[in-house]
Amino acid sequence: MFNDVPSRSQILSYTFVDSCVTIAGVTIIAYDYLCTLKEEVSVPVHSKGSKSNLRAQQTCFRLYGVTLSSISVGFLSAQSILQSCADACAAHNLCLASIIQEKSIEEHTPLYWAIVKWVPDEATDEDTQIPDLLTALLFHSTPLTRETISDVRMACLITSDQALSQRLRMLPEFLKISGRDEMLLGATLPMDDIVVEDMAGDEGAFAVNFEIPQFQKRMMVSKEIVLEFIARSRMWKLEFSMANGGQHTDPRTGSWCISLSLLENCPPCWIDSCLLVQEPDTTPPIPSPDTKSPTSPKRSPSSPFVFGSGRSKAKPTISVRLKSIQQLFAHQAQSKVVVSLEDSLMGASLEYAYASIQCGSDAFCYRGSSYIAADEKLRARLGARLCKPEGECIIC
């Protein structure tokens, strides 16, 4: 009786064979759709509203759905299947890019679901990877419409994936940069470095570290620098700009200002925050005892500021409080916090042209703002809480 019970190795073998049959079956179905697409849409497309065009598009949607299902469970290569779809669409005057950008899956595009359903690979650095399916979809869907870009941004917001949002902003389709900034920064386009830290507690506290290349040049030429980031399930815009005096409550015309506001698809909230800019370390590099090459002072991986005994007679930290007098709402032009740098002690010094010259062998003299580092980067930190502001700032 007990001789008929299969062993553990036999059970594993049966399971493996059954999985292989399942994979082969799904692959054959997708392949069959690819091979029969030509027969199903063999009638040439003559006009946009013709029945043959509608039939061809419906067939392509069916093929597209099968391939997405196969890709989502890992049976088929995203790039190879989508390339087959692109070839089939091209043969019948269909645009795969338009089909991909249709909100055909529960009122969203496939790019949206590629982000929402993505599970990062534990063996790969999450801060440097982009989902394979998303990469393949982006390759076959350019140029992207504004609606598609908004759908992708919403997916990043829902998953609170600031790292992915930052990487997508480096792609040409998502890159928001003025022609003047492009001329200043050159072909390499060094991005503003943004690192978000969610703090523990129930007050919705977070901190953001910024590194802004060529801050003063960009402000004087482009007259604005826009930073976007995701924190506490909201997408924020922190903007440096020159006041134009459009409203009687605006800062003095021509003064440099900071504004903080919410972007699309974000719930309203209060905000109490403080922007800190500390004078960078100016100590010349100290030679290493083991090597002849100089070494740079170390800094905390979570903070852009350098601390150490080399700092002498440091100037006070620039502190700019940004607090809302009422709740912020997304997509309302006047729903933002605007503060002039001149309201802060030493804040206006960021407007001064910066240069450094060596005075003797062990000292550096400064002209302009000493809060801008020698590499022309502004390093700042924003601390914030999603709560109604109190009398005194406990963040600054």
N, C-alpha and C positions, 0 to 999 in steps of 0.2 A: 504493500500500500504506500509506504513512505518512499519507495524507490521511484515513484512517478513525480515527486516534488523536485522542481529544477533547482540547481545549485545557484549560488550568488553570481558566479561568473556567467552562467547561462542567462540569468535574468538581465545582467548588464549587456550581454551580447544582443539579446532580443530588443532591449530598449534602444541600443545604438542603431540596429537595423531599421527599427520603426522610425527613428528620427531621420535617418537617411532617406527613407521612402517619402516622408512628409516633405523634406526639403526638395527632393527631386520633383515631387508633384507640384509644389508651388512654382518652382523654376520653370517647369514645362508649361504651366498655365500662362505665365508671363511671356515666355518665349513664343507660345502659340499666338498670343495677341499681337506680338511684334510681327510675326510672319504673315498673319492674315489681315493686317491693317491695310495693305495695298488692295486686297480683294474687296474689303468692306467699303473703301472710299475710292473705288476705281473710277467713278464718274468725275471728270474734271470740274474744278471750281470756276464758274464763269462770273458770278456776281456775289456780292456780300450777303444778300438775302436769299440766295437760291437754296433749294432743298438739299442739293448735294453738299453745299458748304455746311449746312446745319448737320447733316448726317456725318460728315467727316469730323466735325468738331466734337459731336457726341461720342464718336468712336475713340477719338483721341482722349477725351475725358475718361472713358472706361479704361483704356490702356494706362493712362496716367494714375488712376486710382489703384489699379492692380500693382503697378510698379512701386507706388508709395507704400502700400501695405507690405510688399515683399522687402523693401528697403528698411522699413521701420522695425521688422523683426530680425534684421541682420542676415537675411538669406542671400541678398543680391547686392552688388556693388552700386552705390548711388551714382557715381560718375558714369559707369558703363551703361546703366539702364537709361539715365536721362539723356545720354548722348544718342542712344537708339531712338528715343522719343523725338529728339531734335532732328535727326535724319528723316524720320518718318513724317514729321510735320513739314519740314522743308520740301519734301517731295510732293506735297499736296497744298502748298501755299498757305500753311498754317503757321502761326507765330507761337512757339512754345513759351517765349518770355511772357506774352500776354496771358497765356493759360495759367502759368505758374502764379502770376500776380492776381488772378481771380480769387475772390473770397469764397472759394468753393467748398471749404471744409468748416462747417459750423460757424459761418460768418467771418472766417479768417483765412488768410493765405497759408499755403504750406510752409512758408518761411517762418511764420508765427509759431506753428506747431513744431517745427524742427528745433526751435529754441525752448519752448515750454516743455517738450517731452525729452529733452536732452539730459542724459546722465553722464557727468564727466568721468573720464577714464582715470581710475585711481593711480595708474602707473605713469600718468603724464601730468605735468604741471598744469593745474587748472587755470592759472593766470596767463598762460601762453597759448592755449588751444582754442580752436573754433570748431564746432560740430562738423563732422565730415558731410553729413546730409545738407547742412546749411551752406557749406562751401560750394557743394555741387549745385544746389538750387540757385545761389547767387550768380554762379558762373553762367547759368543758362537763362537768367531772368533779367539781365541788364539790357537797356537802362531801366532803373527802378523809378516808378512813379512816386509822387509825394505821399499818396495813400499807402503804398507798400512800405515805404520807409517809416511812416508813422506806425504801421502794424508791427514792424520789427522792433521799433523802440518800445511799443507797448509790451511786447513779449519780454524784453530785457527788464522792464519795470516790474512786471508781474513776478518774475523770478528773482528780482533784486540782484541782478547780475551786473554789477558795476564793471567788473573786469572785462566781460564780453562786450559791454557797451563801449568801453574805452578802446578795445581792439577794433571794433567795427568802425569807429570814428576815424581810424587810420586808412580805411579803404576809400578809394576815390568816390564811390557812390554816396558815402556818408560824410565825407570830409567837408566841414564847413569852414572855409577860409576865404578871406577876401583876396582880391588880386594884389593889393598892396602888401598884405602879409606874405603872400607867395613870393613877391619880389624880395622882401626883406629876409625871409627865412631860407630862400633858395630851393633847389630841386629836392633836397632831402626832407624838407618840411619837418623839422623836429617838433614833436607834439608836446603840448603842455602836459606835464606829468601830474596825475591826480590819483591820490590814494585815500580811500574812505575807510574809516574805522567806526564800527558800531559799538557804543559803550554799553556796559551792563546797567540794568535798572529799568524802571517803568516810566521814565520821563521822556523817552524817545531821544536820548542824547546820542550825538555822533560827532566825529571830528574828521576834517578833510585837510590833507597836506597838499600844497600846490608847489609846482616849480614851473615858472613861466619864462621861457627863453626871450631874450631881447625885449624885456618889458617896456623900457622907456622908449625905444625906437618905435615899437608897435603902437604905443599910446600916442606919440607925437605925429606919426604918419597916418595910421589907420583910425586913430581916435577912439578905439574901443577894442576890448579883449573879452571874449565870451567863453566862459568855462561851464560845462554841463557835467552833472554827476548824479548818481542814484544813491540815496540814503534814506533809510526808514520808509521804504515802500513809496517813495516820492522821487520825481525827477526834478532837479533844481537847476537854476541858471544863476551863476554868480558873474556879474559883468562889471568890468572897469570901463569907464567912459568919461567923456568931457561933457559937462553940463551945458545945455543949450538955452537955458532960461525960458523954456516954453510955458512953465507955470509959475505963479507968483511964489509958490512954496518951494520951488526948485533951488538948489544951491547956486552960487554966483556963476554967471556965464563964463565958461572957459575953465572952471575949476575941475579937478579930477575927482570923480565920484565912484562909489561902489554901490551896486544894487543887487538885491537878492529876491528871486521870485520863483514861482512854481511853473512847470511846463505842463504839457497836455496830459490828460487822463489821471490827474492827481486829486485826491480829496483835499478839501480846505484844511488849514491848520494855523495855529499860532506859531511864532518863531521868536526865540531869544538867542542871539548869537553874537559872537565877537571874533573879529579878524585880528590876528596877531602877526606882526612882522618884526623879527628880531634882527639886530645888526649881525651880519655874518662874521665869522672868525677871520681875522686879518693877519694872523701870525704866519710868517714865512715858514715853509716846510722845514722840519727838523730832520737832518740826516740820520738814517738808521745806523745803529752800531755795527750791524752785520753786513750791510751793503753800502755802497757809495751813492746809490740813488735815493732821492728824497722820498719821504712818505707823507701822505696827507693825513690831517687829523681825522679820526674816526667819528662817525655819527650814528645815532640810533636808527635802526631800519624803519621805525615807525614815525620818525620825526625828521623834517628837513633841516633842523637847526643843529649847529655845532656848539658843543659846550667843552670847556677845558680851562686849564690854568693859563693858557696863552692869551686869553682875553684880558685886556687892560683898559680901564676907563670906558667901559661899554656904555653906549648911549641907551636911554630908556626904550623899552619895547613899544613899537607903534601899536596902539590898541584902538580899534574902531568897532563900536557896538552897533549891531544891526538888529533892531527889535521892531516888531510889528505893532502898530497901534490898533489894528483890527485883524481879523483872520485873513490869511492870504487865500486867493482863489486863482485857479489855473486859467490862463487865457483871458485875463482882464488886464488891460494895459496899465491901469492905475493901481492894480493890486500888487504892490511890491514895496520893498524897503529901500530907500535911497539915502545915502549919507555921503557928505563931502569929506575927502581926506583932510581938509583944513580944519575939521572939527576935532581932530586928534592931535595931541602933542607930537610934533615931529612928522606927522602924516604928510604935510605939504612938501616935505623934503624929497619925497619920491618923485616929484615933478622936476627936480633939478638934474641937469645933465651930469653924468658920472664919469669919472676917470681916476686912475690911480697911477702914481709915479713913485719910484723908489727913492727914498731920501737916505743916503748912506748905505751901509751894508745890512742893517738889521731892522729897518723901519720903513713903513709905507705912508705916504701922505695922500690925502683924498681931496678931490674937488667934486662938489655936488653931493649927491646922496650916498652916504656910506651904508645904507640899507640894501643897496643893490650889490651883489657879489661881483668879483672880478670877471666871472664868466657871463656877465650881463643877465643873469637870471634873478628873478624875484622869488624868494622862498617865503611862503606864508602858511599859516595854519588857521583854519576856521573851526571854532568850537560852537556847538549849537544844542539847544533843547527845544522840543516841540511842546512848549507850554506858554501860557500867558506871561509876558514879561513882568518882573517885579521891579520894585523901586531901584535896587542896586543890582548890578550885574555880578553874578556869582561865578561866571565863566571866565571873564577877563582877569 
